């Protein structure tokens, strides 16, 4: 039996799945998505805050029509990923992590989820990855 691989991503990775950019980070982000779609031993997780962050990016992307924004949103929502709804205890751990590393609680929630689920948090946020420098946080 294969070991399950848990990947936690944030909106900086997810948004790259839907826009055609010819960059190495976009190629790596798409490889994560393809691995998730093809490999049943890969689980994709994110805290519920990603729903607001991702939709906010779509809201402010000026080159998208309303229809395109909705199509991308529906595609994102149709992914069979695990959306984690935090408890007060989880938020308390996130607050502690955020204060320790001097990051936002929003960003900390992804790392804390990775730590708790014994997964890896993959982000395109270089400043966050450099600030935290934990084994369960990887830069895309």
N, C-alpha and C positions, 0 to 999 in steps of 0.2 A: 504494500500500500504506500502511495506517495505521501510525503509530508505536505501539509497545507502551507502555502505561502500567503501571508497577509500583507497587503500593500495598502497604505493609507496615503491618499493624495489630497492636495489642496486645489483651489481653483486656478492657481498659476500653472498647474499641470493639465487639469481638465480642459481648460480653455484652448490649449494647443491641439486638442483632438479635433477641433471644429474649424480651424483656420489654416489656410495654406501658407505656411511660412517655410522657407527652405533653410532651416537652421538645424544644427545638431540637436539642440534641446527639443525641438519639435519632433524630430525623428525618434528620439529616445522616448518622448511622451507617447507617441503613437505605438511604439513597440510595446510599452506597458499595456496599453489598451488591447492590442492584438493578442498578447500573451494571456490576458484576462479572458478574452472572448474564446480563445482556443483551448485553454488549459483549465480543466475543472479543479485542479489543485491550487489555483490562484484565486484568492478572495480579495475583492476590492472593498475598502471601508472608508468612510469619512464621517466626521461629526456633522450634525444637521446645519451648522453655520455655513457650510459650503453652498447650500441651496440659495441663501441670500447673497453670498459673495459672487457666485457664478451668474445669477440672474442680474446682479448689479452691473457686472461687466457687459452683459448683453444690453442692458438699458443705456449705457453710455457709449457703446460702439456706434459712432455716427455713420459708418458706412453700411450699416444693416438696416433693412426695412423692418417694419413691425412684424411682417409675415416671416421673414428670415429669422428674426429673434425668437419667435414662437416655435419655429421648426427646430432650431438648435436646442431650445429649452426642452422640447418634447423628446428629442433624441437623447439628451443627457438624462432626463428622467426615466427613460425606458431601459437604461442600463440596469442589469440585475445586481447592483451594488448594495452593500449594507450601510444604511444610514443610522448612525449612532445618535440616540437621543440622550443627552447627558442628564445625570442626576445632580442633586446639590453637592453630593460628595465628590463627584467627578469635577464639578466646577471649582470646588475648594482645592483640589489637587492642581487644577489648571492655574488657579490664582497663585498658588505656591510656586509652580514652575515658572510662570510669567515674571514674578518678582525676582526669582533667583537669576534668571537669564536676561532680565530687562527687555522682554518682548511683550507683545499684546496678548491678552487672554485668548483672542480669536486665533492667532497663530499657534499659541501654546496648546490649544485644544487638540490639534492634529498630532503634535508630538506626544502628548500625554496619552492619547488614544493608541498610538503606536507602541508606547511603552507598556501600557496595560494589556494590550492584545498580543504582546510579544511579536509585533510585526515591524515593518519599516515604514517610516514616513518619508515620502519622496516629494520634494518641492523644487520649484524653479527660483525660489526666493534665496538668492545667494547670501544676502545680509543675514537672514534668519539662520541658515545652515552654518555660517561662519560664527555667529554669535553663540549658538547652542553647542555645537561640536559634541554631540552624543552619538553613540554607535547606532542608534535606531533612527537617526536623521540622516538622509542622503540628499545631496544636491543632484538635481536632474542632469 
